[in-house]
Amino acid sequence: MTIIRTSTCSLQKKPHGKPDGQCIAHCSNGFRCPRAVQTSFSTRHKACPVPYCERHLKSGDDALKVYQHPKGFGKILVARFNLPKGYRMVYHGLRQTTGSDPELDPDEDRTLWFYPAPGFAVNGYLDPSLCPGSVLQFAANGGPQEVANIRQNDRSFGHRNGSYGGMEYEASMPIPAGTQLVHNYGSEWWKDRPELKRSNVGTDRFPAPKRKVRKMGKETPR
């Protein structure tokens, strides 16, 4: 049984003007991983590698844990420790294009567009389905009365037309241990799946942040 701990993870500050040299994941003891990033910086491509050590690239950040949703919504992602605002995570996977992946399932909900720097033009998509360490693929979409607590920023990892890449996410608010990590899949995702009804995903055991509503001049959680 996985224990949800009450300690707080450290905020992984990115070195100014250079790529991460130290893994940004945290270990099961709550401390940041001391290992080096699994691949060195590529001078030829001016590309930063996905900032995880070999173990955390394969198994995922120990500050996060995948569970089955109690109400049958599939897998969800939960914080094992308290995460500070700005906590960094990477959504990583194999880079694919629709032309290179003829068996792409149009209903696949875990792929993510890849916007590598410089330029940030779309360069295919990231498919994490064969990468169990890419645990952000299991973060849920919050319901109509819930608000996202993680968001994508403008950092990318991997080079254009490469075989592997990542896009960085960060905590948009402090995330208490035991809370689900939720974000917004986007209106197009829901438009393409009219048979699905958006529902609140938070539970007593694994809550999700509630959207605040104004009532009598005050903001209160729904």
Disulfide bonds with the S-S distance in Angstrom:
none
